[in-house]
Amino acid sequence: MTTDSGTPAEAPEATPAAAGPEDGPDRAEAAEVSAAQGTPEPSEEPEAAKPSETPEVPAAPETSEILDGPEPPEASAAPEASEALEPPETREEPEAPESSDALEVSPALATSEAPGASEVARVAAASPAPAGPVGEAEAVETEAVAAGPVEARPVGAESAEGESGGDPVPAVPAPRAEPGAPAGEEPAGLDGLAAVARSLSGTAGVIRDAGRVLTAVATDPALLRSLGRSPRSGARALFALTRTLVAPTGLGYAPDGAGPGRVARLGGVLTSRASLAVDVAVTALKLRIRLCAVRHPEFVEEGPVRRMLIAVEADKQLLALRILRENVRAQGGARTLAALAPCLAEVLAWNALVDENPFNDEAAWHVVQGTRPDSDPLLGTRISTWARWDRGAGRAVAEPPDPELLAGFDNGGGVTAHLRNLAAIGNDGRMIVQRVKGPDGVTRYVALLPGMALGLPRNPTPQDLVGAVTAVGRNDSPYTRAVRKALALTVPDGAEIALVGHSQGGIAAMNLTELGEVNDRWRLARVVAVGSPIDFKRPRDPRTKVVSLVNEHDVVPNLEGRSPASVFPVPADWLEFTWVDPTHDFPQCHNVDVYAQSLDKVVPEARDRVDDLLAPFRGHVEETVVLRLHDR
């Protein structure tokens, strides 16, 4: 954790206190749970007397150090940013603590009827008391920025017709207060903590790569052959490599790679062997969740989200799932998912790294390092598995003009007008192409691409669940093929096109920008993706201007493995806006109408910036064509 000034205070080591009358029944119950779980009794000997049981590597901070933290001696005390990297120090419990730790649930929570509260209280009480500073000033800071829109990594101002990049942009999201608040009022230290989180993520990847290299060397046949030529030297080398790979004083349990390394890694996951790389990766994820909590305090306040994180920290996935299930029953799946959405990618990756499922680890590591995953971090299902069901050459057929439908279209040319037109045609397999004479007299084209249809996973149109999942990891799908054929029917070669897509339509729009044959035939000048997971896609033409609009409580943009509050920036020449939905309801907040309303009422400054970018495509609409898309 980082505050404005000061250094972390040294705290004396604390010895576990025996349960007494003042501890209450909760602590006695926690002691019984600890004994049932085989928790060893604290030794009277000093830690230095047991070097074999204590790794010589820095210990990862406890959940509380990142998510919440105990109280400081004074509210003005402020630790350095490096506190998140240092092992926590225990201290004596105050007789009357004023607030609960992240892993020490308050009596009110322990006795409440909230789902999973009693079990989380026992797990929390059995965990070591965390240490690490946190200040009242930090709580005030969190409250000040917890609501209101945030403009994340915007491109500098540019003219409507300019094709050059904008001004330099910050590498991290820049939270702001309510609309109209003075610019530049940002929480102190967020940029530094985001940089620490990125550094930790990179360090975890380097440690993991080191384990792979050492595994390859240790299993190299040449090393085994050397045992015959020089048994003493070969045995020493093999012993040193093995100790580094599996000993707590080395890399923890780090075998990885192909062949024997893969088998050894699977065995380590199934037996829950500790790994230094995983510890550092989890620390990075905790810090990222803590940064997210600046705008979303539900991640640190007592409630179902926090209880789930406590259960994940304790490696109790069944308890976490039970809390999730009970919360779905109490509040509904929509609000439950919306509460997790701002950091859903980090939470799923954290769970994947500490559970006993070896198949979702690779996706979790992609989330940790900010790269595009090829599978989901929940079960580890590969996108190629979904792609087997998403087949078809794609087909587009122009529908006869419907005067009533066309009369209801908004031809204003702004981003909210386009979203309302998408809402008018629905998600039944249609798209819109408009021919527009711009303010400069040049004829350009606007293509509007709707999102996924609700219902069965597959339907005769490309707008289905199977197609949406496939499109996240593949740039060529029945949807993109059908849109290419629709453009061939309506847009002449060489013309400028602006693509505006919602949800799966935004994914398809970005996929088109990655295809060489599309860029060779048309000039894809603008892409506006609304509520779409597009962050790891890159246009083939560097002149293409990309806009991403994301409601932070919308789950769908997380599907690519990058959360709305990610510490990894999008390209500097993109324009990305994220904001906090006032209702916290999903899937309502993913609805295209709700996005249009949010742009008009919650973040009008984002709407205006996008409209400026679309200015060359705003003018007299000369023709509107509605086309029906098919898989085959």
NORWO-V921689 format. One record per backbone hydrogen bond with DSSP energy under -1.0 kcal/mol. CO is the residue of the C=O (numbers start at 0). NH is the residue of the N-H. Records with the same first field share a line. If there is no record, write none. Layout:
# NORWO-V921689
CO=NH ; NH
This chain:
# NORWO-V921689
19=22
23=27
24=28
25=29
26=30
27=31
28=32
29=33
30=34
31=35
32=36
33=38
34=37
45=48
46=49
49=52
62=66
63=67
73=76
78=2
79=82
80=83
81=84
105=109
106=110
113=116
115=119
116=120
117=121
118=122
119=123
120=124
121=125
133=71
134=138
135=139
136=140
137=141
138=142
139=143
149=577
177=180
181=184
183=185
186=189
188=192
189=193
190=194
191=195
192=196
193=197
194=198
195=199
196=200
197=201
198=202
199=203
200=204
201=205
202=206
203=207
204=208
205=209
206=210
207=211
208=212
209=213
210=214
211=215
212=216
213=217
214=218
216=219
219=223
220=224
221=225
224=227 ; 228
225=229
229=233
230=234
231=235
232=236
233=237
234=238
235=239
236=240
237=241
238=242
239=243
240=244
241=245
242=246
243=250
244=253
246=249 ; 251
250=275
257=260
258=262
259=263
260=264
261=265
262=266
263=267
264=268
265=269
266=270
267=272
268=271
273=252
274=278
275=279
276=280
277=281
278=282
279=283
280=284
281=285
282=286
283=287
284=288
285=289
286=290
287=291
288=292
290=293
291=294 ; 295
295=298
296=299 ; 300
302=306
303=307
304=308
305=309
306=310
307=311
308=312
309=313
310=315
311=314
315=319
316=320
317=321
318=322
319=323
320=324
321=325
322=326
323=327
324=328
325=329
326=330
327=331
331=335
332=336
333=337
334=338
335=339
336=340
339=342
340=343
341=564
342=346
343=347
344=348
345=349
346=350
347=351
348=352
349=353
350=354
359=363
360=364
361=365
362=366
363=367
364=368
365=370
373=382
375=379
380=375
382=386
385=388
394=629
396=627
401=405
402=406
405=408
413=417
414=418
415=419
416=420
417=421
418=422
419=423
420=424
421=425
428=628
430=626
431=447
432=624
433=445
434=621 ; 622
435=443
436=619
437=440
441=437
443=435
444=497
445=433
446=499
447=431
448=501
456=465
459=630
461=463
462=452
463=467
464=468
465=469
466=470
467=471
469=473
476=480
477=481
478=482
479=483
480=484
481=485
482=486
483=487
484=488
485=489
486=490
491=494
494=522
495=444
496=524 ; 525
497=446
498=527
499=448
500=529
501=504
502=506
503=507
504=508
505=509
506=510
507=511
508=512
511=514
512=539
514=518
515=519
517=521
520=493
522=496 ; 524
524=544
525=498
526=546
527=500
528=548
529=502
531=533
533=536
540=543
544=526
545=574
546=528
547=576
548=530
549=578
550=553
554=557
555=558
557=560
562=565
570=573
574=547
576=549
577=149
578=551
584=588
586=589
587=590
590=594
591=595
592=596
593=597
594=598
595=599
596=600
597=601 ; 602
602=606
603=607
604=608
605=609
606=610
607=611
608=612
609=613
611=614
613=616
614=617
619=436
622=434
624=432
625=398
626=430
627=396
629=394
630=393
